[in-house]
């Protein structure tokens, strides 16, 4: 309950354009559920390798998309992701879809109470993308993206996220 209230408070702070709420906390799905493993490699801004019981699995973040290798701000997004997850124990929470066409797990990724997918959006290093039917945090992430764009955070000054689409 406290985590959910903090998340709501942070969302309201963001809507009001006030500073604060370092380390995004989203309570829904943030309980004890999900697979737990250690990050062994950061692939890019929205993909990691995780050791789950001795098996290395590739994980793609749900609801967030970062610049690709040949695009502006790629290195910044990778660095932001590394700062959040490198070497950390993570909890992987599924929405609806288990894997994508590349056989990557599709998950919300938590380090402690921080929802990494949303934190990258909040910091401006990822854009919101709805990969239907997986949209548990879509509306929340949209508000984080609006705030980051308005405040010109992360990658937003480059214009990389201005493709006019938030659905894939």
ZALUMTI-971500 format. One record per atom (N, C-alpha, C): atom name; chain; x negated, y negated, z; residue in one letter; residue number from 1. Coordinates in nm, 3 decimals, decimal comma, always signed. Example, Ala and Ser with C-alpha at 12.3 -4.5 7.8 and 13.67 -1.06 7.14 Angstrom:
BEGIN
> N|A|-1,319|+0,569|+0,780|A|1
> CA|A|-1,230|+0,450|+0,780|A|1
> C|A|-1,320|+0,330|+0,780|A|1
> N|A|-1,285|+0,225|+0,708|S|2
> CA|A|-1,367|+0,106|+0,714|S|2
> C|A|-1,290|-0,003|+0,787|S|2
end
This chain:
BEGIN
> N|A|-0,082|+0,120|+0,000|X|1
> CA|A|+0,000|+0,000|+0,000|X|1
> C|A|-0,086|-0,126|+0,000|X|1
> N|A|-0,192|-0,128|+0,083|X|2
> CA|A|-0,279|-0,245|+0,089|X|2
> C|A|-0,345|-0,270|-0,047|X|2
> N|A|-0,388|-0,161|-0,115|X|3
> CA|A|-0,453|-0,174|-0,245|X|3
> C|A|-0,356|-0,232|-0,347|X|3
> N|A|-0,232|-0,183|-0,347|X|4
> CA|A|-0,133|-0,234|-0,440|X|4
> C|A|-0,105|-0,381|-0,413|X|4
> N|A|-0,094|-0,419|-0,287|X|5
> CA|A|-0,069|-0,559|-0,254|X|5
> C|A|-0,187|-0,647|-0,296|X|5
> N|A|-0,310|-0,597|-0,279|X|6
> CA|A|-0,426|-0,673|-0,321|X|6
> C|A|-0,426|-0,691|-0,473|X|6
> N|A|-0,391|-0,586|-0,546|X|7
> CA|A|-0,385|-0,597|-0,691|X|7
> C|A|-0,280|-0,699|-0,733|X|7
> N|A|-0,164|-0,696|-0,671|X|8
> CA|A|-0,059|-0,793|-0,702|X|8
> C|A|-0,108|-0,933|-0,669|X|8
> N|A|-0,174|-0,948|-0,556|X|9
> CA|A|-0,229|-1,078|-0,518|X|9
> C|A|-0,331|-1,127|-0,619|X|9
> N|A|-0,419|-1,039|-0,666|X|10
> CA|A|-0,519|-1,077|-0,766|X|10
> C|A|-0,450|-1,117|-0,896|X|10
> N|A|-0,346|-1,042|-0,935|X|11
> CA|A|-0,274|-1,077|-1,057|X|11
> C|A|-0,213|-1,216|-1,044|X|11
> N|A|-0,155|-1,246|-0,928|X|12
> CA|A|-0,097|-1,378|-0,907|X|12
> C|A|-0,204|-1,486|-0,906|X|12
> N|A|-0,318|-1,457|-0,846|X|13
> CA|A|-0,428|-1,552|-0,846|X|13
> C|A|-0,470|-1,580|-0,990|X|13
> N|A|-0,481|-1,473|-1,071|X|14
> CA|A|-0,518|-1,490|-1,211|X|14
> C|A|-0,415|-1,570|-1,288|X|14
> N|A|-0,286|-1,542|-1,266|X|15
> CA|A|-0,180|-1,614|-1,334|X|15
> C|A|-0,185|-1,762|-1,300|X|15
> N|A|-0,219|-1,791|-1,175|X|16
> CA|A|-0,224|-1,930|-1,131|X|16
> C|A|-0,354|-1,997|-1,171|X|16
> N|A|-0,449|-1,919|-1,229|X|17
> CA|A|-0,573|-1,977|-1,276|X|17
> C|A|-0,672|-2,009|-1,164|X|17
> N|A|-0,659|-1,941|-1,052|X|18
> CA|A|-0,748|-1,965|-0,940|X|18
> C|A|-0,863|-1,867|-0,941|X|18
> N|A|-0,971|-1,903|-0,878|X|19
> CA|A|-1,086|-1,814|-0,868|X|19
> C|A|-1,060|-1,707|-0,764|X|19
> N|A|-1,136|-1,599|-0,770|X|20
> CA|A|-1,128|-1,497|-0,667|X|20
> C|A|-1,104|-1,360|-0,722|X|20
> N|A|-1,081|-1,269|-0,631|X|21
> CA|A|-1,051|-1,130|-0,661|X|21
> C|A|-1,165|-1,061|-0,733|X|21
> N|A|-1,286|-1,079|-0,682|X|22
> CA|A|-1,400|-1,004|-0,736|X|22
> C|A|-1,374|-0,857|-0,715|X|22
> N|A|-1,407|-0,777|-0,814|X|23
> CA|A|-1,390|-0,632|-0,802|X|23
> C|A|-1,243|-0,595|-0,808|X|23
> N|A|-1,189|-0,587|-0,927|X|24
> CA|A|-1,049|-0,556|-0,948|X|24
> C|A|-1,007|-0,430|-0,875|X|24
> N|A|-0,898|-0,437|-0,804|X|25
> CA|A|-0,842|-0,320|-0,737|X|25
> C|A|-0,700|-0,302|-0,787|X|25
> N|A|-0,672|-0,186|-0,839|X|26
> CA|A|-0,537|-0,155|-0,884|X|26
> C|A|-0,495|-0,029|-0,812|X|26
> N|A|-0,391|-0,038|-0,731|X|27
> CA|A|-0,351|+0,072|-0,645|X|27
> C|A|-0,280|+0,185|-0,714|X|27
> N|A|-0,199|+0,158|-0,817|X|28
> CA|A|-0,124|+0,264|-0,883|X|28
> C|A|-0,221|+0,361|-0,950|X|28
> N|A|-0,212|+0,487|-0,916|X|29
> CA|A|-0,304|+0,585|-0,973|X|29
> C|A|-0,438|+0,583|-0,904|X|29
> N|A|-0,455|+0,493|-0,809|X|30
> CA|A|-0,582|+0,480|-0,742|X|30
> C|A|-0,592|+0,564|-0,616|X|30
> N|A|-0,496|+0,649|-0,594|X|31
> CA|A|-0,502|+0,735|-0,476|X|31
> C|A|-0,607|+0,842|-0,494|X|31
> N|A|-0,591|+0,955|-0,431|X|32
> CA|A|-0,691|+1,059|-0,434|X|32
> C|A|-0,685|+1,148|-0,557|X|32
> N|A|-0,594|+1,124|-0,651|X|33
> CA|A|-0,578|+1,212|-0,766|X|33
> C|A|-0,689|+1,191|-0,868|X|33
> N|A|-0,707|+1,289|-0,954|X|34
> CA|A|-0,803|+1,277|-1,062|X|34
> C|A|-0,928|+1,361|-1,039|X|34
> N|A|-1,002|+1,379|-1,147|X|35
> CA|A|-1,127|+1,454|-1,143|X|35
> C|A|-1,238|+1,363|-1,093|X|35
> N|A|-1,331|+1,418|-1,017|X|36
> CA|A|-1,441|+1,340|-0,964|X|36
> C|A|-1,572|+1,393|-1,020|X|36
> N|A|-1,657|+1,300|-1,067|X|37
> CA|A|-1,786|+1,338|-1,121|X|37
> C|A|-1,883|+1,222|-1,114|X|37
> N|A|-2,005|+1,245|-1,161|X|38
> CA|A|-2,108|+1,142|-1,159|X|38
> C|A|-2,141|+1,101|-1,302|X|38
> N|A|-2,152|+0,970|-1,325|X|39
> CA|A|-2,186|+0,919|-1,457|X|39
> C|A|-2,332|+0,952|-1,485|X|39
> N|A|-2,356|+1,020|-1,596|X|40
> CA|A|-2,492|+1,057|-1,634|X|40
> C|A|-2,547|+0,967|-1,744|X|40
> N|A|-2,457|+0,904|-1,820|X|41
> CA|A|-2,501|+0,818|-1,931|X|41
> C|A|-2,390|+0,721|-1,969|X|41
> N|A|-2,430|+0,598|-1,992|X|42
> CA|A|-2,338|+0,498|-2,047|X|42
> C|A|-2,361|+0,497|-2,197|X|42
> N|A|-2,260|+0,532|-2,273|X|43
> CA|A|-2,272|+0,541|-2,419|X|43
> C|A|-2,259|+0,404|-2,483|X|43
> N|A|-2,157|+0,330|-2,441|X|44
> CA|A|-2,134|+0,195|-2,491|X|44
> C|A|-2,045|+0,123|-2,390|X|44
> N|A|-1,975|+0,021|-2,431|X|45
> CA|A|-1,896|-0,057|-2,337|X|45
> C|A|-1,771|+0,012|-2,285|X|45
> N|A|-1,723|+0,114|-2,356|X|46
> CA|A|-1,599|+0,180|-2,313|X|46
> C|A|-1,606|+0,332|-2,316|X|46
> N|A|-1,727|+0,386|-2,316|X|47
> CA|A|-1,744|+0,531|-2,321|X|47
> C|A|-1,862|+0,571|-2,233|X|47
> N|A|-1,842|+0,679|-2,157|X|48
> CA|A|-1,947|+0,729|-2,067|X|48
> C|A|-1,952|+0,881|-2,073|X|48
> N|A|-2,064|+0,936|-2,029|X|49
> CA|A|-2,074|+1,079|-2,006|X|49
> C|A|-2,069|+1,101|-1,856|X|49
> N|A|-1,994|+1,203|-1,815|X|50
> CA|A|-1,974|+1,232|-1,673|X|50
> C|A|-2,001|+1,380|-1,648|X|50
> N|A|-2,072|+1,408|-1,540|X|51
> CA|A|-2,095|+1,546|-1,496|X|51
> C|A|-1,977|+1,587|-1,409|X|51
> N|A|-1,897|+1,679|-1,464|X|52
> CA|A|-1,783|+1,735|-1,391|X|52
> C|A|-1,815|+1,881|-1,361|X|52
> N|A|-1,854|+1,907|-1,238|X|53
> CA|A|-1,884|+2,044|-1,196|X|53
> C|A|-1,987|+2,112|-1,287|X|53
> N|A|-2,093|+2,039|-1,322|X|54
> CA|A|-2,199|+2,097|-1,402|X|54
> C|A|-2,180|+2,088|-1,552|X|54
> N|A|-2,065|+2,041|-1,597|X|55
> CA|A|-2,039|+2,024|-1,740|X|55
> C|A|-2,037|+1,875|-1,772|X|55
> N|A|-2,115|+1,835|-1,873|X|56
> CA|A|-2,117|+1,694|-1,915|X|56
> C|A|-2,003|+1,673|-2,014|X|56
> N|A|-1,914|+1,581|-1,980|X|57
> CA|A|-1,799|+1,550|-2,066|X|57
> C|A|-1,804|+1,403|-2,104|X|57
> N|A|-1,761|+1,375|-2,224|X|58
> CA|A|-1,754|+1,237|-2,272|X|58
> C|A|-1,616|+1,181|-2,237|X|58
> N|A|-1,616|+1,058|-2,185|X|59
> CA|A|-1,493|+0,994|-2,139|X|59
> C|A|-1,477|+0,860|-2,209|X|59
> N|A|-1,361|+0,838|-2,268|X|60
> CA|A|-1,325|+0,711|-2,333|X|60
> C|A|-1,225|+0,641|-2,243|X|60
> N|A|-1,252|+0,513|-2,213|X|61
> CA|A|-1,163|+0,436|-2,125|X|61
> C|A|-1,030|+0,409|-2,193|X|61
> N|A|-0,923|+0,430|-2,121|X|62
> CA|A|-0,788|+0,396|-2,169|X|62
> C|A|-0,761|+0,247|-2,152|X|62
> N|A|-0,689|+0,191|-2,248|X|63
> CA|A|-0,638|+0,055|-2,235|X|63
> C|A|-0,737|-0,056|-2,260|X|63
> N|A|-0,862|-0,023|-2,292|X|64
> CA|A|-0,966|-0,124|-2,310|X|64
> C|A|-1,051|-0,087|-2,431|X|64
> N|A|-1,095|-0,189|-2,504|X|65
> CA|A|-1,180|-0,168|-2,620|X|65
> C|A|-1,289|-0,273|-2,619|X|65
> N|A|-1,414|-0,230|-2,636|X|66
> CA|A|-1,527|-0,323|-2,636|X|66
> C|A|-1,588|-0,330|-2,776|X|66
> N|A|-1,668|-0,431|-2,801|X|67
> CA|A|-1,731|-0,445|-2,934|X|67
> C|A|-1,816|-0,323|-2,971|X|67
> N|A|-1,819|-0,294|-3,101|X|68
> CA|A|-1,900|-0,184|-3,154|X|68
> C|A|-2,044|-0,230|-3,175|X|68
> N|A|-2,132|-0,136|-3,197|X|69
> CA|A|-2,276|-0,160|-3,207|X|69
> C|A|-2,312|-0,274|-3,303|X|69
> N|A|-2,244|-0,289|-3,412|X|70
> CA|A|-2,277|-0,391|-3,512|X|70
> C|A|-2,199|-0,522|-3,494|X|70
> N|A|-2,132|-0,538|-3,381|X|71
> CA|A|-2,048|-0,656|-3,358|X|71
> C|A|-2,107|-0,747|-3,251|X|71
> N|A|-2,067|-0,875|-3,254|X|72
> CA|A|-2,113|-0,967|-3,150|X|72
> C|A|-2,073|-0,919|-3,011|X|72
> N|A|-2,160|-0,940|-2,914|X|73
> CA|A|-2,133|-0,915|-2,773|X|73
> C|A|-2,142|-0,767|-2,735|X|73
> N|A|-2,183|-0,683|-2,827|X|74
> CA|A|-2,196|-0,539|-2,797|X|74
> C|A|-2,288|-0,517|-2,677|X|74
> N|A|-2,407|-0,573|-2,681|X|75
> CA|A|-2,505|-0,552|-2,572|X|75
> C|A|-2,453|-0,602|-2,439|X|75
> N|A|-2,381|-0,714|-2,441|X|76
> CA|A|-2,326|-0,769|-2,316|X|76
> C|A|-2,221|-0,675|-2,258|X|76
> N|A|-2,137|-0,617|-2,344|X|77
> CA|A|-2,032|-0,525|-2,297|X|77
> C|A|-2,095|-0,397|-2,241|X|77
> N|A|-2,199|-0,347|-2,307|X|78
> CA|A|-2,267|-0,227|-2,257|X|78
> C|A|-2,331|-0,257|-2,122|X|78
> N|A|-2,395|-0,372|-2,111|X|79
> CA|A|-2,459|-0,411|-1,984|X|79
> C|A|-2,354|-0,422|-1,873|X|79
> N|A|-2,241|-0,482|-1,902|X|80
> CA|A|-2,134|-0,495|-1,801|X|80
> C|A|-2,085|-0,357|-1,756|X|80
> N|A|-2,069|-0,266|-1,851|X|81
> CA|A|-2,025|-0,131|-1,818|X|81
> C|A|-2,130|-0,062|-1,732|X|81
> N|A|-2,257|-0,075|-1,770|X|82
> CA|A|-2,366|-0,014|-1,691|X|82
> C|A|-2,364|-0,064|-1,546|X|82
> N|A|-2,346|-0,194|-1,531|X|83
> CA|A|-2,346|-0,251|-1,396|X|83
> C|A|-2,234|-0,193|-1,310|X|83
> N|A|-2,125|-0,157|-1,373|X|84
> CA|A|-2,011|-0,103|-1,300|X|84
> C|A|-2,023|+0,047|-1,270|X|84
> N|A|-2,081|+0,125|-1,364|X|85
> CA|A|-2,070|+0,270|-1,350|X|85
> C|A|-2,199|+0,350|-1,350|X|85
> N|A|-2,310|+0,294|-1,397|X|86
> CA|A|-2,431|+0,375|-1,414|X|86
> C|A|-2,471|+0,446|-1,284|X|86
> N|A|-2,481|+0,581|-1,291|X|87
> CA|A|-2,522|+0,661|-1,177|X|87
> C|A|-2,418|+0,675|-1,068|X|87
> N|A|-2,302|+0,616|-1,087|X|88
> CA|A|-2,197|+0,616|-0,985|X|88
> C|A|-2,112|+0,742|-0,989|X|88
> N|A|-2,053|+0,772|-0,876|X|89
> CA|A|-1,949|+0,874|-0,869|X|89
> C|A|-1,819|+0,805|-0,911|X|89
> N|A|-1,749|+0,868|-1,005|X|90
> CA|A|-1,625|+0,810|-1,059|X|90
> C|A|-1,511|+0,908|-1,042|X|90
> N|A|-1,393|+0,852|-1,038|X|91
> CA|A|-1,270|+0,932|-1,037|X|91
> C|A|-1,200|+0,904|-1,169|X|91
> N|A|-1,164|+1,010|-1,239|X|92
> CA|A|-1,103|+1,001|-1,372|X|92
> C|A|-0,955|+1,035|-1,360|X|92
> N|A|-0,871|+0,939|-1,398|X|93
> CA|A|-0,726|+0,958|-1,384|X|93
> C|A|-0,662|+0,955|-1,522|X|93
> N|A|-0,590|+1,061|-1,553|X|94
> CA|A|-0,522|+1,074|-1,683|X|94
> C|A|-0,392|+0,994|-1,683|X|94
> N|A|-0,353|+0,945|-1,799|X|95
> CA|A|-0,222|+0,883|-1,818|X|95
> C|A|-0,132|+0,991|-1,878|X|95
> N|A|-0,116|+0,993|-2,009|X|96
> CA|A|-0,033|+1,093|-2,076|X|96
> C|A|-0,116|+1,187|-2,163|X|96
> N|A|-0,206|+1,129|-2,240|X|97
> CA|A|-0,286|+1,205|-2,335|X|97
> C|A|-0,416|+1,252|-2,270|X|97
> N|A|-0,453|+1,377|-2,292|X|98
> CA|A|-0,574|+1,433|-2,231|X|98
> C|A|-0,701|+1,395|-2,308|X|98
> N|A|-0,701|+1,419|-2,441|X|99
> CA|A|-0,820|+1,391|-2,522|X|99
> C|A|-0,781|+1,320|-2,651|X|99
> N|A|-0,884|+1,259|-2,714|X|100
> CA|A|-0,861|+1,195|-2,843|X|100
> C|A|-0,910|+1,287|-2,956|X|100
> N|A|-0,906|+1,239|-3,079|X|101
> CA|A|-0,945|+1,320|-3,194|X|101
> C|A|-1,093|+1,356|-3,195|X|101
> N|A|-1,173|+1,286|-3,113|X|102
> CA|A|-1,316|+1,316|-3,102|X|102
> C|A|-1,344|+1,408|-2,981|X|102
> N|A|-1,238|+1,459|-2,920|X|103
> CA|A|-1,245|+1,549|-2,805|X|103
> C|A|-1,303|+1,482|-2,680|X|103
> N|A|-1,290|+1,349|-2,673|X|104
> CA|A|-1,330|+1,277|-2,552|X|104
> C|A|-1,212|+1,276|-2,456|X|104
> N|A|-1,240|+1,289|-2,326|X|105
> CA|A|-1,133|+1,271|-2,228|X|105
> C|A|-1,088|+1,127|-2,232|X|105
> N|A|-0,959|+1,102|-2,224|X|106
> CA|A|-0,903|+0,967|-2,218|X|106
> C|A|-0,861|+0,943|-2,074|X|106
> N|A|-0,925|+0,846|-2,008|X|107
> CA|A|-0,902|+0,831|-1,865|X|107
> C|A|-0,911|+0,686|-1,819|X|107
> N|A|-0,845|+0,661|-1,706|X|108
> CA|A|-0,870|+0,542|-1,626|X|108
> C|A|-0,984|+0,582|-1,534|X|108
> N|A|-1,085|+0,498|-1,525|X|109
> CA|A|-1,206|+0,532|-1,452|X|109
> C|A|-1,219|+0,442|-1,330|X|109
> N|A|-1,228|+0,505|-1,214|X|110
> CA|A|-1,242|+0,432|-1,088|X|110
> C|A|-1,380|+0,454|-1,029|X|110
> N|A|-1,441|+0,347|-0,981|X|111
> CA|A|-1,557|+0,354|-0,893|X|111
> C|A|-1,506|+0,299|-0,760|X|111
> N|A|-1,490|+0,386|-0,663|X|112
> CA|A|-1,424|+0,345|-0,539|X|112
> C|A|-1,282|+0,303|-0,573|X|112
> N|A|-1,244|+0,182|-0,534|X|113
> CA|A|-1,111|+0,130|-0,564|X|113
> C|A|-1,108|+0,042|-0,688|X|113
> N|A|-1,222|+0,026|-0,755|X|114
> CA|A|-1,229|-0,060|-0,873|X|114
> C|A|-1,191|+0,020|-0,998|X|114
> N|A|-1,090|-0,027|-1,068|X|115
> CA|A|-1,049|+0,031|-1,195|X|115
> C|A|-1,137|-0,031|-1,303|X|115
> N|A|-1,235|+0,043|-1,348|X|116
> CA|A|-1,337|-0,008|-1,438|X|116
> C|A|-1,277|-0,060|-1,568|X|116
> N|A|-1,182|+0,012|-1,626|X|117
> CA|A|-1,119|-0,030|-1,751|X|117
> C|A|-1,066|-0,173|-1,736|X|117
> N|A|-0,991|-0,198|-1,631|X|118
> CA|A|-0,932|-0,330|-1,606|X|118
> C|A|-1,036|-0,433|-1,570|X|118
> N|A|-1,138|-0,393|-1,498|X|119
> CA|A|-1,243|-0,487|-1,459|X|119
> C|A|-1,318|-0,539|-1,581|X|119
> N|A|-1,343|-0,453|-1,679|X|120
> CA|A|-1,408|-0,499|-1,803|X|120
> C|A|-1,321|-0,599|-1,877|X|120
> N|A|-1,190|-0,576|-1,877|X|121
> CA|A|-1,097|-0,671|-1,938|X|121
> C|A|-1,096|-0,802|-1,859|X|121
> N|A|-1,090|-0,791|-1,728|X|122
> CA|A|-1,085|-0,909|-1,641|X|122
> C|A|-1,209|-0,996|-1,657|X|122
> N|A|-1,325|-0,932|-1,676|X|123
> CA|A|-1,449|-1,006|-1,693|X|123
> C|A|-1,468|-1,058|-1,836|X|123
> N|A|-1,381|-1,015|-1,928|X|124
> CA|A|-1,389|-1,062|-2,066|X|124
> C|A|-1,479|-0,980|-2,157|X|124
> N|A|-1,523|-0,863|-2,113|X|125
> CA|A|-1,610|-0,780|-2,196|X|125
> C|A|-1,534|-0,675|-2,275|X|125
> N|A|-1,403|-0,664|-2,252|X|126
> CA|A|-1,318|-0,571|-2,326|X|126
> C|A|-1,187|-0,641|-2,358|X|126
> N|A|-1,127|-0,597|-2,468|X|127
> CA|A|-0,993|-0,644|-2,502|X|127
> C|A|-0,894|-0,535|-2,465|X|127
> N|A|-0,770|-0,574|-2,446|X|128
> CA|A|-0,664|-0,478|-2,417|X|128
> C|A|-0,622|-0,411|-2,546|X|128
> N|A|-0,609|-0,279|-2,540|X|129
> CA|A|-0,559|-0,204|-2,654|X|129
> C|A|-0,462|-0,099|-2,601|X|129
> N|A|-0,347|-0,093|-2,664|X|130
> CA|A|-0,248|+0,008|-2,627|X|130
> C|A|-0,263|+0,126|-2,721|X|130
> N|A|-0,308|+0,236|-2,665|X|131
> CA|A|-0,315|+0,362|-2,739|X|131
> C|A|-0,194|+0,443|-2,694|X|131
> N|A|-0,082|+0,423|-2,763|X|132
> CA|A|+0,041|+0,490|-2,720|X|132
> C|A|+0,023|+0,641|-2,723|X|132
> N|A|+0,079|+0,710|-2,628|X|133
> CA|A|+0,176|+0,667|-2,527|X|133
> C|A|+0,111|+0,626|-2,393|X|133
> N|A|-0,021|+0,604|-2,392|X|134
> CA|A|-0,093|+0,578|-2,267|X|134
> C|A|-0,094|+0,429|-2,235|X|134
> N|A|+0,005|+0,384|-2,159|X|135
> CA|A|+0,016|+0,241|-2,132|X|135
> C|A|+0,044|+0,204|-1,988|X|135
> N|A|+0,001|+0,285|-1,894|X|136
> CA|A|+0,034|+0,262|-1,753|X|136
> C|A|-0,003|+0,121|-1,707|X|136
> N|A|-0,120|+0,070|-1,748|X|137
> CA|A|-0,166|-0,061|-1,701|X|137
> C|A|-0,162|-0,168|-1,810|X|137
> N|A|-0,093|-0,141|-1,919|X|138
> CA|A|-0,093|-0,232|-2,034|X|138
> C|A|-0,056|-0,376|-1,997|X|138
> N|A|+0,055|-0,395|-1,932|X|139
> CA|A|+0,100|-0,531|-1,898|X|139
> C|A|+0,003|-0,601|-1,803|X|139
> N|A|-0,049|-0,528|-1,707|X|140
> CA|A|-0,147|-0,584|-1,613|X|140
> C|A|-0,273|-0,625|-1,687|X|140
> N|A|-0,323|-0,536|-1,774|X|141
> CA|A|-0,443|-0,567|-1,850|X|141
> C|A|-0,421|-0,687|-1,942|X|141
> N|A|-0,301|-0,699|-2,000|X|142
> CA|A|-0,271|-0,815|-2,085|X|142
> C|A|-0,289|-0,946|-2,008|X|142
> N|A|-0,244|-0,948|-1,884|X|143
> CA|A|-0,259|-1,070|-1,804|X|143
> C|A|-0,406|-1,097|-1,776|X|143
> N|A|-0,484|-0,994|-1,747|X|144
> CA|A|-0,628|-1,013|-1,726|X|144
> C|A|-0,694|-1,068|-1,851|X|144
> N|A|-0,653|-1,017|-1,967|X|145
> CA|A|-0,712|-1,065|-2,093|X|145
> C|A|-0,674|-1,210|-2,118|X|145
> N|A|-0,550|-1,245|-2,094|X|146
> CA|A|-0,509|-1,386|-2,112|X|146
> C|A|-0,593|-1,478|-2,024|X|146
> N|A|-0,613|-1,438|-1,900|X|147
> CA|A|-0,695|-1,519|-1,807|X|147
> C|A|-0,839|-1,530|-1,855|X|147
> N|A|-0,897|-1,417|-1,899|X|148
> CA|A|-1,035|-1,417|-1,946|X|148
> C|A|-1,050|-1,503|-2,071|X|148
> N|A|-0,953|-1,494|-2,163|X|149
> CA|A|-0,957|-1,575|-2,285|X|149
> C|A|-0,947|-1,724|-2,250|X|149
> N|A|-0,852|-1,756|-2,164|X|150
> CA|A|-0,833|-1,896|-2,125|X|150
> C|A|-0,958|-1,954|-2,058|X|150
> N|A|-1,025|-1,871|-1,979|X|151
> CA|A|-1,145|-1,916|-1,908|X|151
> C|A|-1,274|-1,890|-1,986|X|151
> N|A|-1,260|-1,841|-2,110|X|152
> CA|A|-1,375|-1,817|-2,199|X|152
> C|A|-1,482|-1,730|-2,134|X|152
> N|A|-1,435|-1,621|-2,073|X|153
> CA|A|-1,526|-1,528|-2,004|X|153
> C|A|-1,580|-1,423|-2,098|X|153
> N|A|-1,696|-1,368|-2,063|X|154
> CA|A|-1,752|-1,254|-2,134|X|154
> C|A|-1,767|-1,278|-2,282|X|154
> N|A|-1,705|-1,193|-2,361|X|155
> CA|A|-1,716|-1,197|-2,507|X|155
> C|A|-1,619|-1,293|-2,574|X|155
> N|A|-1,526|-1,349|-2,503|X|156
> CA|A|-1,423|-1,431|-2,566|X|156
> C|A|-1,477|-1,551|-2,645|X|156
> N|A|-1,582|-1,618|-2,601|X|157
> CA|A|-1,631|-1,730|-2,682|X|157
> C|A|-1,677|-1,690|-2,823|X|157
> N|A|-1,710|-1,561|-2,844|X|158
> CA|A|-1,756|-1,517|-2,976|X|158
> C|A|-1,641|-1,500|-3,075|X|158
> N|A|-1,518|-1,488|-3,026|X|159
> CA|A|-1,402|-1,465|-3,112|X|159
> C|A|-1,386|-1,320|-3,154|X|159
> N|A|-1,466|-1,230|-3,100|X|160
> CA|A|-1,465|-1,089|-3,140|X|160
> C|A|-1,329|-1,023|-3,118|X|160
> N|A|-1,253|-1,068|-3,022|X|161
> CA|A|-1,126|-1,002|-2,990|X|161
> C|A|-1,006|-1,064|-3,062|X|161
> N|A|-1,028|-1,158|-3,150|X|162
> CA|A|-0,919|-1,229|-3,215|X|162
> C|A|-0,879|-1,165|-3,348|X|162
> N|A|-0,848|-1,035|-3,344|X|163
> CA|A|-0,807|-0,965|-3,466|X|163
> C|A|-0,655|-0,960|-3,481|X|163
> N|A|-0,583|-1,015|-3,384|X|164
> CA|A|-0,439|-1,022|-3,393|X|164
> C|A|-0,365|-0,893|-3,359|X|164
> N|A|-0,436|-0,792|-3,309|X|165
> CA|A|-0,372|-0,666|-3,277|X|165
> C|A|-0,419|-0,613|-3,142|X|165
> N|A|-0,324|-0,561|-3,067|X|166
> CA|A|-0,361|-0,497|-2,940|X|166
> C|A|-0,308|-0,354|-2,935|X|166
> N|A|-0,278|-0,299|-3,051|X|167
> CA|A|-0,229|-0,160|-3,059|X|167
> C|A|-0,311|-0,082|-3,160|X|167
> N|A|-0,334|+0,043|-3,129|X|168
> CA|A|-0,410|+0,128|-3,220|X|168
> C|A|-0,333|+0,256|-3,242|X|168
end
